[in-house]
């Protein structure tokens, strides 16, 4: 099951997510990873909440993955 990444309440540190990085916005290429930090302060964002992954990549969450 996947959850929308536009609401901050759906995202927690340690969650597995799919993000779109700045350079991939045109192609829509997604990067999977584990959330290390949540960078967006507002409760929601129309393009997705910005996060830092454990790998150091930064992007906006498109989906939150659940098993």
C-alpha positions as CSV (number, residue, x, y, z in Angstrom):
1,X,0.0,0.0,0.0
2,X,1.2,3.5,-0.8
3,X,0.3,6.8,0.7
4,X,0.4,10.3,-0.7
5,X,3.6,12.3,0.1
6,X,2.0,15.8,0.1
7,X,1.0,15.7,3.8
8,X,3.7,15.9,6.5
9,X,1.6,13.7,8.9
10,X,2.1,10.8,6.5
11,X,5.9,10.9,6.7
12,X,8.1,9.9,9.6
13,X,11.8,9.4,10.0
14,X,12.7,5.8,9.1
15,X,9.9,5.4,6.6
16,X,10.6,4.0,3.1
17,X,9.6,6.5,0.5
18,X,9.9,7.3,-3.2
19,X,11.2,10.8,-4.0
20,X,11.7,12.9,-7.1
21,X,15.0,14.8,-7.0
22,X,15.3,18.3,-8.5
23,X,17.2,17.1,-11.6
24,X,14.5,14.4,-12.2
25,X,11.4,16.6,-12.1
26,X,11.1,16.6,-15.9
27,X,11.6,12.9,-16.4
28,X,9.7,11.9,-13.3
29,X,12.4,9.4,-12.3
30,X,11.8,8.2,-8.7
31,X,14.5,7.4,-6.1
32,X,13.7,5.0,-3.2
33,X,15.2,5.5,0.2
34,X,14.7,5.8,4.0
35,X,13.8,9.2,5.5
36,X,16.6,10.7,7.6
37,X,15.2,14.2,8.0
38,X,12.0,16.0,7.1
39,X,13.0,19.4,5.6
40,X,9.5,20.9,4.9
41,X,8.1,22.7,7.9
42,X,4.5,23.3,6.7
43,X,1.9,20.5,7.2
44,X,1.4,20.0,3.5
45,X,3.0,21.0,0.1
46,X,1.3,20.6,-3.3
47,X,4.5,19.1,-4.9
48,X,5.4,16.8,-1.9
49,X,7.2,17.1,1.4
50,X,10.9,17.7,1.0
51,X,13.1,15.1,2.8
52,X,16.7,14.1,3.2
53,X,17.3,10.4,2.7
54,X,19.9,8.3,4.6
55,X,21.9,8.2,1.3
56,X,22.2,12.1,1.4
57,X,19.8,12.6,-1.5
58,X,17.2,15.4,-1.2
59,X,13.8,15.4,-3.0
60,X,10.1,15.7,-2.6
61,X,8.1,12.6,-1.5
62,X,5.8,11.2,-4.1
63,X,4.8,8.0,-2.2
64,X,5.2,6.6,1.2
65,X,5.7,2.8,1.0
66,X,4.2,0.3,3.4
67,X,4.5,-3.5,3.5
